[in-house]
Amino acid sequence: MFFGRPSILLAEEQTLFTDALRKLLEPEFYIVGAVENGRQLLQQAPKLLPDIVLLGILMPLMNGIESGRRLKELLPNTRIIILTALENPVLAAEVTSTWASGYLVKKIPSTELILAIRRVIGGETYVASCIQKKLNTGLPTGLVPDPAKQLTPRQREIIQVLAEGKTMKEAGSILALSSSTICYHKYRIMKSFGFRNNADLMRLAIKEHLFLVP
């Protein structure tokens, strides 16, 4: 905590939105910095040690769902609040039951955003009121994942980068791997899940929240 105020790290790919958040929050909170993708988040957060991370999920290189999950393992005392345009009650229930302390949508009024941060700092879990209404009506029963077909952290990275449209060579450069290693991992994933084409791989990326459709 800095200067007696809770510290916040902003993780959002849209610079204009980040600037607006900074102006809104600075009177009450200390903004320690801002990052534009999930990899930057995992690099900077352990150095800055924020009390709160306001996390967008449609970020490049590593989205907010994957980077948020990893960040919670690195910094268990840092509270993470998702701030997104996606009004997805299933996703909200999933992340707040595991690693996130809040799930907010960008259309909420600024008063609710500040209220949510205060409550999360106080130890509560906060879900945007518009999402909470949907949660109160109940969620559809999802499919139980097959434990034999769980993706490794490395496979999750590779799927997201490929789902973003990167070539094998570009994916290798981003992940510091050879293109042949990327190709091998892709082959193993396709074989394990019985996939026949890239469309199947894309559907898996969406299902696993590695590639999120607004």
N, C-alpha and C positions, 0 to 999 in steps of 0.2 A: 504494500500500500504506500502511496506517495502523498506527502503533504496532507495527511489525514483524510485523503479521499480515496475511494476504491479505484484501482487501476484497471483500465480496459484496453485490450488489443483488438483492433478492427481487422477482420479478415473478409475482404470483399473485392471482387474483380472490377466493379464499376467505380471509377475514381470519383465521379460526380456524387454518387450516393455516399461514398466514404467521407467526402468533404462536408456533405450535409449532416451526416451523423456526428462528425467531430464538432461542428458548430452547435448542434443541439445538446450534446452531452458534456462538453467542456465546463460549463458553469458548475456542475455538480460532481463530475468524475474526472480522473486524470487519464488522458489518452496517451498510452505509452508508445504507440506506433500503429502502423497499418501495413498489411501484406495483401498481395493480389492473387496468390494461389496457395494450394495446400502444402507444397514443398517449402515455400517461404515460411509458412506458419510453423511447420515442424522445426525449422531452423531457428527462427527468431523467438518463439515463445519460451523455450528453456532459458534463453538469455535475459528476456524481459520479465519473466515470472509475473504475468498479469493475474489479477484476482478474477477477472472476467474476460472471456473471449466472445465477441459478437461475430458469429460465423455464417457467412453466406455459403450455399452449397453448390451453386453452379459455377465453380471455379475450375480453371484449366489445370493440366498436369496431374493434380490430385484433388478430387472434389471434397467438399466440406464433410460429407458423411464419412469418407475413408480417413481424411486427415483428422477430423474430430475424434473418431474412435481411437486413433493412434495417440493423439495428443493427451487424451484422458489417461492413457497408460503411462505416458511420460510424466505428466503433471496431475496427479490425482486430486490435488487440492484446488486446482483451477476450475472454475465453474464455466461451462460452455453453454451459450444460448444461440440456438439456430435462429437466423433472421433471413427469411427467404420469401419469394413470391409464390412458392408452391403451397397451396392449401390442401395438404395431404394428411388427413387424420391418421391413416395407417402408419405413415412414416413418423408422424409426431409421436404416436404411441410407442413405436419401436425405439426411437432414440431416447425419449425421456424415461423409458423403463430400463435403459442400459447405461448410457454414458452422458447424455445431455441434461442440463438443469432447466432448460426452457426451449420452447418452440414458438417463434413469433412469425407473423407474416407482415410484409412491407406495407400493406394497406392500413395497418392499425394506426390510430392517432398517436402522436408523440407522447401524450400523457400516459397511454398504456405501456409504451416502450419503457419509459422511465420507471413506472410502477413495477413492471416485470423485473427490471434490473435490481431495484431495491429489494424485492421479495426474494430473488435468487441469492443476493448477498446475505439476506437474512436466513438462508438455509432452505427455502421453499423451492419447489419445482413449479414453473409457471408455463401454461400453454395459452396461446392467444384465445380470447373469448370466442371468436368466430370458429376456431377449431374445436374448442372445448364443447361447444353445442353439438357438433357432429359426433364427438366421442361419447357424449352422454346418450346418444341414440343407439350406440353399440356398433361394433365393427364386424365385417364379414369374416368368417373363419378362413384363415389362410392355409396354404399347403404346408405340411410339415417337411422341412428340408431333409434331404437324404444325407446323413452324416458321412457316408462314403464319398460324397461328391462336394465336399467343402473346398473352397479355393484357398490356396496359400497366400500370404501377403504379397509375395512376388507375382503370383498369377493375377491377383487383383490389380496390381499396378499395370501389368502388361495389358490386361483387358481394357482398362480405362484409356490408356494412351492410344491403343488401336481403335477403340470406339470413337475417339476424337478425330479419327481420320488420318492419323500419322502412318507413314510407311514403316516397314520393318527397320530400315536404316535410321529414320528419324526417331523411332521408338527406342532403338538401341542407344542413340546419342543422348536422349533424355535420361534414360535409366542406367547409363554407363555399362551397357552390355553390347555384345556383338549382335549383328543382325541375325546370325545363325542361331544364337541362343534365344532370341525373341521368337524365331520361327519354330524352334524346338518346343518352347513352352506353349505356343499357340497350338501346335500339333497335339501335345499331351492333353490340353484342355478339350480340344475338339473330340479326341478319342474317348476321353473319360466321360463326357456328357453325351456322346453319340451324335455330335453335331455334323451337319453335312455342308454348311456354307457359312459365310460371314453374317448373314441375317440371323442365324441361330445364335451366333456369338454376341451380336448386338442385343438380342432379346435377353440374354443372360446378363449383360452389362446393365441393362435397365432394371431387371429384377433384383440385382444385387446392389442397386443404387450407386453403381460405378459410373453410370452415364445417365444423367437426369434430364428428363424432358419437361420443359416449363409448361 
